[in-house]
Amino acid sequence: MDPKDQANLHRLAQKHEECEERLAELAARRFPTEEEQYEEATLKKLKLRIKDEMESIHRHAVPPAGPHG
């Protein structure tokens, strides 16, 4: 894998973890405000985009297996 791709994956993984941590904080709130509910929805979408981008990097970095394996 290209060092640039590795750096991007590392950065994305860190951002993904930050989103998960904040989402856990928000989920622990018994009565979230409207702003917190909006933040939660936004973070969930961001987390999915980050995951998609990470998967895209993996797909392009690892060539598909040929017909013989």
C-alpha positions in Angstrom: 0.0 0.0 0.0 1.2 3.5 -0.9 2.5 5.5 2.1 0.1 8.3 1.2 -2.8 5.8 1.4 -1.5 4.5 4.7 -1.4 8.1 6.1 -4.9 8.8 4.8 -6.2 5.5 6.4 -4.6 6.4 9.7 -6.1 9.9 9.6 -9.5 8.6 8.7 -9.3 5.9 11.4 -8.6 8.5 14.0 -11.5 10.7 12.8 -13.8 7.6 12.8 -12.7 6.9 16.4 -13.4 10.5 17.4 -16.9 10.2 16.0 -17.5 7.0 17.8 -16.4 8.5 21.1 -18.6 11.6 20.7 -21.6 9.5 19.6 -21.1 7.4 22.8 -21.2 10.6 24.8 -24.4 11.8 23.1 -26.0 8.4 23.4 -25.5 8.5 27.2 -27.6 11.7 27.5 -31.0 10.9 28.8 -32.6 14.0 27.3 -30.5 15.4 24.5 -31.1 18.9 23.2 -32.2 19.5 19.7 -28.6 20.6 18.9 -27.2 17.4 20.3 -29.8 15.3 18.3 -28.7 17.2 15.2 -25.0 16.6 16.1 -25.7 12.9 16.6 -27.3 12.6 13.2 -24.5 14.6 11.5 -21.8 12.5 13.2 -23.5 9.2 12.1 -23.5 10.4 8.5 -19.9 11.6 8.8 -18.8 8.3 10.3 -20.4 6.4 7.4 -18.7 8.6 4.8 -15.4 8.0 6.6 -15.9 4.3 6.5 -16.8 4.4 2.8 -13.7 6.4 2.1 -11.5 3.9 4.1 -13.1 1.0 2.2 -12.4 2.8 -1.1 -8.8 3.2 -0.3 -8.5 -0.5 0.6 -10.3 -1.5 -2.7 -7.9 0.6 -4.8 -4.8 -0.5 -2.8 -5.4 -4.2 -3.1 -5.8 -5.5 -6.6 -8.7 -8.0 -7.1 -7.8 -11.7 -7.3 -7.5 -13.0 -10.8 -9.4 -16.0 -12.2 -6.9 -18.4 -10.7 -7.1 -17.2 -7.2 
